Amino acid sequence: VLQVSETTALLITGVMTDGTQRTFLSLSFTPKSATSTLYVEGGLGMQVYGNGTTNSLEWVVLILKGSTELKRTTNHDNNNHVNTFHRTGASNDPRHSEVSGNTNARTYTVQCKKAQSSTGRLAFSSGGEYPQNYLRVTEVEN
């Protein structure tokens, strides 16, 4: 392993009720080798509210490099259709690997959006309630 870089600090917190894609984590990374492999992984912990209107709330968690989408996971909550919440960890974390190609700095982000704009809510907190928030890049020489 040449290096590991990680952030757990959310850029935004609060409740998401619409389908807007937002950046929650960001990490600038400079590879040490142009021939190394980069393993990029991330995840978001959140509270899921069904609002009593849906039994299939859906959201996506994405990893991007700059504006290029590298990986997407789609998550479903088929059970939480009442006006209560439950915590969900960063299951189905997106993971991606790529050859670094050069030693130029690049920025990776973890983004999230609700698939439906009118049903349910997702709540994010930077406190100890949701410790699964992370974006990590591990560089390994081939």
N, C-alpha and C positions, 0 to 999 in steps of 0.2 A: 504494500500500500504506500503510495507516494504522499497522499494527503487526504484528509477528510475535512469538509467544511459543512456547518449546519447552522440553521436558525430555527428558533421556535417562537419568535416574536411576531404576533399577528399585526399586520398593517392597519386593519380595520376590525371592529367588533360591532355587535348589535344584531338586529333581526333583519333577515332577508325575506321579503314577501313577494318580490317580483322575479322575473326571469333574467335580470341583468347579470352578465358575467363580471365578477369582481376579482381583483388580485388580493389575496390574503397573506401570502408569504413571498419574499423576494430575496435572492441570494446572488451576489456577484462572485464569479469564480474565474480564476486564471490557472489553466493547466500548467504543470511543470514540464510536460513532455508532449510533443506533437503526435506520438504514436501510442499513447496510453489509452485505456478504456475508462470512460466516465460512467459511473452508475448513479443515476439521479432518481431519488425517491422522495415522496412527500405524502402528507395526509392532513386531514382536518377533523378535529373532534367537534361535535355540535349537539344541540338539542333539536329534536324534530317534533313539530307540532302539526297535527292533522287538521286543526280548525273545524273538525266535525263535518268536513265537506268532501273528504276523499279517503279512500282506503288504499291508494297506490301512489303516494307522494314519490316523486322521482327527482334526483339531482345528479349533477356530474361534477367530478373533481378532475382538474386537468393540470398537466405540467407543460409549461412552455419554455422555449429558449428564445429570448427576444419576443417576437410576435408569432413565432412558428410553434404550432401545437405538436408536442412530442408524444404524449400519451393521455388517454382519457379513460376514466372508469365511470360507469353509470351505476347509481345506487338506488335501491327501491326500499320503501317502507310500506309494506302491505298490511301492517297490523295497527298502526297508530292513526285511526280515523276519528278519534274523539278530540275534545278540546283540552286534552292533557298532553304532556310531553314525555319523552324519554331520551336519555342520553345515548348517543351512538358514537362509537370510537372510530378511528380512522381505518376501518376495515375496507377492503378493496382498494388499498393505497395504490395510486399509480406509480409504476416503476418503469424506467427506461434506461437503456445503455447505448452508448455511442463511442466511436473512436474520436478522440479529441481533435485530430486533424491539424491543429496548430496550438500555439501558446498564447493566443489572444484572449483577453478577458471577455466573458460573456455573462449574461444575466438570466437566471432561471427563475420562474415564478410558479406558485401553486394558485390556481384560480378555481372558482366554484360558481355554479349557477343552478337555480331551480329550473327543471324542465317545463313546469307549468307556471304561468305567471299569475294565476288567480287562486290557486289552492295551496293551503298549508304555509308553514313558516319554518325557516331554519335560523337558529340563534347561535351566535359565536361569542366566545368570551376568552380573554387572554389570561384569566385567572386560573387557579388550580382545578376548576371544574372540568376543563377539557384538556388534559395534558397531552393529547395525541397530536397536537399541531406541530408539524415539522417539515422542513425541506433540507435534504442532505445530499451532498455530492461526494462520492468516494472515487478517487483517482487511483488506478492500478496499472502498473507497467505491464505491457504484454510480453 
